[in-house]
Amino acid sequence: MSNDCLFCEIISSKISANIVDETKNLLAFQDINPQAPVHILIIPKMHIASCNDLNENNIHYISEMALMARRISDAENILKHGYRWVINTGNNGGQTVDHIHLHLLGGRNMAWPPG
């Protein structure tokens, strides 16, 4: 946990969030600034600042996040028509919170290229 991390504060319940799913290692909650009808953030409960901090000891979180995204996609009824996963990394990648997170977006057609 990081003392100055917004997502770590959500994990520790210091800040409330609309929780969608939770496991021993992950937490999923609705984005407060949704960019699609379904916009859910999936985060590891362990503080990992970005993809640049992934290594052999923590890479398993990515596969767990992928499986949770798949499960939530089914529960949110976006599995059949499609959805998008986004993990922003660094300033130029659009990362605004220094805690790795997967955006699960769906419920509308997604444009390409993204912004």
Stockholm file with secondary structure:
# STOCKHOLM 1.0

chainA/1-115         MSNDCLFCEIISSKISANIVDETKNLLAFQDINPQAPVHILIIPKMHIASCNDLNENNIHYISEMALMARRISDAENILKHGYRWVINTGNNGGQTVDHIHLHLLGGRNMAWPPG
#=GR chainA/1-115 SS CCTTCHHHHHHTTSSCCCEEEECSSEEEEECSSCSSSEEEEEEESSCCCSGGGCCTTTTHHHHHHHHHHHHHHHHTTCTTTCEEEECCCTTTTTCCSSSCCEEEEESSCCCSSCC
#=GC SS_cons         CCTTCHHHHHHTTSSCCCEEEECSSEEEEECSSCSSSEEEEEEESSCCCSGGGCCTTTTHHHHHHHHHHHHHHHHTTCTTTCEEEECCCTTTTTCCSSSCCEEEEESSCCCSSCC
//
